[in-house]
């Protein structure tokens, strides 16, 4: 573990950290796009769907066709915006519940969750995906146990914490848990170097996670940051 001591809280990114980036881009995104037309046709005027429709800018919520076009444009550019993330979570829910979708965790993840919890550490999640989507993913995994929700203490996204590459977002997360006031007692794990740097600026310990399919790290990145290939190294 890092020289500054054993962490009390482990804060985790999702894509490229606990599961392959390809799961989101090659499985979740296409599923959302394929489910969208039928969902809009069936749910468009229903009160329970209005919160998702009305969250979109007015010019894109005038018709099913306009909303579909806007969603396709945002997803093609991988724009991380709250109202899109909320709609995606809604679309993915049926897929997870039916068993069509199951999060492919890296083999070391579920066992490490159990180990961390037995050691008295808190596990929290911070992802650009909505909290609702995060909970769906961790409830339906290929791990053992498959439902990791009971192991997780809290969830953060760009709505309740802020952008992941800004130090202030990590300070917001710290302030949400005054029972762990020392930033150095938190460990943030992510494949994104800029996120790791932001967490460090907020005083947290932070390692870069190097997984198959992730972007190549530069020599400078490897020199500046501790890099781990699996959670077993932590």
C-alpha positions as CSV (number, residue, x, y, z in Angstrom):
1,X,0.0,0.0,0.0
2,X,1.0,3.6,-0.4
3,X,3.6,5.0,2.0
4,X,1.0,7.4,3.5
5,X,-0.8,4.5,5.0
6,X,-3.7,2.1,4.7
7,X,-6.8,3.8,3.3
8,X,-10.1,3.8,5.2
9,X,-12.1,4.5,2.0
10,X,-11.6,3.1,-1.5
11,X,-13.2,5.2,-4.1
12,X,-13.5,3.5,-7.5
13,X,-14.0,4.6,-11.1
14,X,-15.9,2.1,-13.3
15,X,-14.9,2.0,-17.0
16,X,-11.4,0.7,-17.5
17,X,-11.1,0.2,-13.7
18,X,-13.5,-2.5,-12.6
19,X,-14.8,-3.5,-16.0
20,X,-13.5,-3.1,-19.6
21,X,-14.1,0.1,-21.4
22,X,-15.5,-2.0,-24.2
23,X,-18.5,-3.1,-22.1
24,X,-19.8,0.5,-22.2
25,X,-19.0,1.3,-25.8
26,X,-19.7,-2.0,-27.4
27,X,-22.5,-3.4,-25.2
28,X,-24.3,-0.7,-23.1
29,X,-24.3,2.1,-25.7
30,X,-25.7,-0.1,-28.6
31,X,-28.3,-1.6,-26.3
32,X,-29.5,1.9,-25.3
33,X,-29.8,2.9,-28.9
34,X,-31.6,-0.2,-29.9
35,X,-34.1,0.1,-27.0
36,X,-34.7,3.8,-27.5
37,X,-37.3,3.8,-30.3
38,X,-39.7,1.3,-28.8
39,X,-39.3,2.9,-25.4
40,X,-40.1,6.3,-26.6
41,X,-43.1,5.0,-28.5
42,X,-44.5,3.2,-25.5
43,X,-43.5,5.7,-22.8
44,X,-43.5,9.1,-24.4
45,X,-46.7,10.4,-22.8
46,X,-46.6,8.5,-19.6
47,X,-46.0,10.4,-16.3
48,X,-43.2,8.2,-15.2
49,X,-41.2,8.9,-18.3
50,X,-41.7,12.7,-18.2
51,X,-38.8,13.3,-15.8
52,X,-36.4,11.9,-18.5
53,X,-38.0,13.6,-21.4
54,X,-38.3,17.0,-19.7
55,X,-34.7,16.9,-18.6
56,X,-33.6,17.3,-22.2
57,X,-33.3,20.9,-23.7
58,X,-36.7,21.9,-24.9
59,X,-35.8,22.0,-28.6
60,X,-34.8,18.3,-28.4
61,X,-37.9,17.2,-26.5
62,X,-40.5,18.4,-29.0
63,X,-40.9,15.0,-30.6
64,X,-39.7,11.4,-30.4
65,X,-37.7,12.0,-33.6
66,X,-36.0,15.1,-32.3
67,X,-35.0,13.4,-29.0
68,X,-33.8,10.3,-30.8
69,X,-31.6,12.4,-33.1
70,X,-30.1,14.3,-30.2
71,X,-29.4,11.1,-28.2
72,X,-27.6,9.6,-31.3
73,X,-25.6,12.7,-31.7
74,X,-24.5,12.9,-28.1
75,X,-23.6,9.2,-27.9
76,X,-21.7,9.3,-31.2
77,X,-19.5,12.1,-29.6
78,X,-19.5,10.3,-26.2
79,X,-20.8,13.5,-24.5
80,X,-21.1,13.0,-20.8
81,X,-24.1,15.0,-19.8
82,X,-26.5,14.3,-16.9
83,X,-29.8,14.1,-18.8
84,X,-28.4,11.6,-21.3
85,X,-26.9,9.5,-18.5
86,X,-30.2,9.4,-16.7
87,X,-32.0,8.2,-19.9
88,X,-29.4,5.6,-20.6
89,X,-29.8,4.2,-17.1
90,X,-33.5,4.0,-17.6
91,X,-33.0,2.1,-20.9
92,X,-30.4,-0.3,-19.4
93,X,-32.6,-1.2,-16.4
94,X,-34.9,-3.6,-18.4
95,X,-31.8,-5.2,-20.0
96,X,-30.2,-5.9,-16.7
97,X,-33.4,-7.2,-15.2
98,X,-34.0,-9.5,-18.1
99,X,-30.5,-10.9,-18.0
100,X,-29.6,-9.5,-21.4
101,X,-27.0,-7.3,-19.7
102,X,-24.5,-8.4,-17.1
103,X,-21.4,-6.3,-16.1
104,X,-18.2,-8.2,-16.9
105,X,-16.0,-7.4,-14.0
106,X,-12.3,-8.0,-14.1
107,X,-11.6,-11.3,-12.2
108,X,-9.8,-9.5,-9.3
109,X,-12.7,-7.1,-8.5
110,X,-15.3,-9.1,-6.6
111,X,-12.8,-10.9,-4.4
112,X,-11.1,-7.6,-3.5
113,X,-14.5,-6.1,-2.6
114,X,-15.1,-8.9,-0.1
115,X,-11.5,-8.6,1.2
116,X,-11.8,-4.8,1.6
117,X,-15.1,-5.1,3.5
118,X,-13.7,-7.8,5.8
119,X,-10.8,-5.4,6.6
120,X,-13.3,-2.7,7.6
121,X,-12.7,-0.5,4.6
122,X,-15.6,1.5,3.0
123,X,-16.0,1.1,-0.8
124,X,-17.5,4.0,-2.8
125,X,-18.0,4.6,-6.5
126,X,-17.4,7.7,-8.6
127,X,-18.3,7.5,-12.2
128,X,-19.5,9.8,-15.0
129,X,-22.4,7.4,-15.4
130,X,-25.5,8.3,-13.3
131,X,-25.8,6.9,-9.8
132,X,-28.9,4.9,-11.1
133,X,-26.8,3.3,-13.9
134,X,-23.9,2.6,-11.4
135,X,-26.3,0.7,-9.1
136,X,-27.7,-1.3,-12.0
137,X,-24.2,-2.3,-13.1
138,X,-23.0,-3.4,-9.6
139,X,-26.3,-5.3,-8.9
140,X,-25.9,-7.4,-12.1
141,X,-22.3,-8.6,-12.5
142,X,-20.5,-11.8,-13.5
143,X,-18.7,-11.7,-10.2
144,X,-19.1,-13.8,-7.0
145,X,-21.2,-12.5,-5.4
146,X,-23.0,-11.2,-8.5
147,X,-24.7,-8.4,-6.5
148,X,-22.1,-6.1,-5.1
149,X,-24.4,-3.4,-3.9
150,X,-24.3,-4.6,-0.3
151,X,-20.5,-4.0,-0.3
152,X,-20.8,-0.4,-1.5
153,X,-21.3,2.5,0.9
154,X,-22.0,5.4,-1.5
155,X,-22.2,6.4,-5.1
156,X,-21.1,9.6,-6.8
157,X,-21.5,11.0,-10.3
158,X,-21.1,14.3,-12.1
159,X,-24.4,15.6,-10.7
160,X,-23.8,15.1,-7.0
161,X,-20.0,15.5,-7.0
162,X,-19.0,17.4,-10.2
163,X,-16.6,16.8,-13.1
164,X,-14.1,14.0,-12.5
165,X,-11.1,15.9,-13.6
166,X,-11.6,18.8,-11.1
167,X,-10.1,18.6,-7.6
168,X,-13.2,20.4,-6.2
169,X,-15.3,17.3,-7.1
170,X,-13.2,15.1,-4.8
171,X,-13.4,17.7,-2.1
172,X,-17.2,17.6,-2.5
173,X,-17.0,13.8,-2.0
174,X,-14.9,14.2,1.1
175,X,-17.3,16.7,2.6
176,X,-20.1,14.2,2.1
177,X,-18.4,11.9,4.6
178,X,-17.2,13.9,7.5
179,X,-16.6,10.6,9.4
180,X,-13.5,10.3,7.1
181,X,-12.2,13.9,7.2
182,X,-8.5,13.1,6.3
183,X,-8.2,13.2,2.5
184,X,-5.1,11.0,2.8
185,X,-7.2,8.2,4.2
186,X,-9.0,7.9,0.9
187,X,-7.7,5.9,-2.1
188,X,-9.1,6.7,-5.6
189,X,-8.5,4.2,-8.4
190,X,-9.0,5.1,-12.0
191,X,-7.6,4.4,-15.5
192,X,-7.8,8.2,-16.3
193,X,-4.5,10.0,-15.4
194,X,-6.2,13.4,-15.2
195,X,-8.8,12.1,-12.7
196,X,-5.9,10.6,-10.6
197,X,-4.2,14.0,-10.7
198,X,-7.4,15.8,-9.6
199,X,-7.8,13.4,-6.7
200,X,-4.2,13.9,-5.6
201,X,-4.7,17.7,-5.7
202,X,-7.6,17.2,-3.3
203,X,-5.2,15.3,-1.0
204,X,-6.3,11.7,-1.7
205,X,-4.1,8.8,-2.4
206,X,-4.6,7.8,-6.0
207,X,-3.3,5.1,-8.4
208,X,-3.7,4.6,-12.1
209,X,-5.2,1.3,-13.0
210,X,-3.8,-0.2,-16.2
211,X,-6.3,-2.7,-17.7
212,X,-6.5,-4.5,-21.1
213,X,-8.1,-2.1,-23.7
214,X,-7.2,1.1,-21.8
215,X,-5.3,4.0,-23.4
216,X,-1.6,3.5,-23.4
217,X,0.2,5.3,-20.5
218,X,3.1,7.6,-21.3
219,X,6.6,7.2,-19.6
220,X,5.9,10.4,-17.8
221,X,2.6,9.1,-16.4
222,X,4.4,6.0,-15.2
223,X,7.0,8.1,-13.5
224,X,4.5,10.5,-11.8
225,X,2.0,7.9,-10.6
226,X,1.8,4.5,-9.1
227,X,0.4,2.1,-11.7
228,X,-1.4,-1.2,-10.8
229,X,-2.6,-3.8,-13.2
230,X,-4.9,-5.6,-10.8
231,X,-6.5,-4.8,-7.4
232,X,-4.5,-7.8,-6.1
233,X,-1.5,-5.4,-6.1
234,X,-3.1,-3.0,-3.7
